[in-house]
Amino acid sequence: MYLDLASLTSVRLFVQRYRAKGLPLHVLVNNAGVMLVPERRTEDGFELHFGLNYLGHFLLTILLLDVLKKSGKPGKFSRIVIMSSATHYGGRLTLDDLQGRVCYSAHGAYAQSKLALLLFSYHLQNLLWVRGDPVTVNAVDPGMVDTALYGNLSSLAQLAKKPFAKLLFRTPAEGASTAIYAAAASELEGIGGLYLYNGRKTESSALSYD
């Protein structure tokens, strides 16, 4: 089924179609994203990093939450996996300029979106625990992965990146490993509210716990 996370209308239509199928949902991996793109707006008027990386996933998760709750049960919780990034450590939520209209920075916008995802992950897990719902939420840092996400680097930066990519960057399969761990590992049954890197619990930024 088609889904464009940069369009809130597309997210709503996707959820309607999914619900119409009457299928359960045991795992939701929020993995789509853009990085370091020049200043652009979504069709809804949001800055692209914030609109796609955060708002699209936020709406998708909230609209599918009751399906996830119904699909989970004690001893077999449904799971939500949210892809964050180490760039969140440098992220700041500029509440009076979330859309970057005053001073746009591609790196700042990306870091802000990843910090927002972490805040959402922790807050949602707390709400689910309070309600006793059989759903866990964990955030994941896939590391530096050699994918098309880096396609928005300048030509000079692209050239500089190439010799280091094979040495320092992970393959897409390696980058996906922690997300798969969060989605399927038996030792994480019923455990949420974590930030995972290399399959291990890691401390996220102080702001992410605010």
HUKA-V200363 format. One record per helix or strand. SS is the DSSP state (alpha for helix, beta for strand). FROM is the first residue (numbers start at 1). TO is the last residue. If there is no record, write none. Layout:
BEGIN
SS,FROM,TO
SS,FROM,TO
END
This chain:
BEGIN
alpha,8,21
beta,27,30
beta,41,41
beta,47,47
alpha,48,71
beta,73,73
beta,76,76
beta,78,84
alpha,86,90
alpha,106,131
beta,135,141
beta,145,145
alpha,148,152
alpha,155,168
beta,170,170
alpha,172,184
alpha,186,188
beta,195,197
beta,200,201
alpha,206,209
END
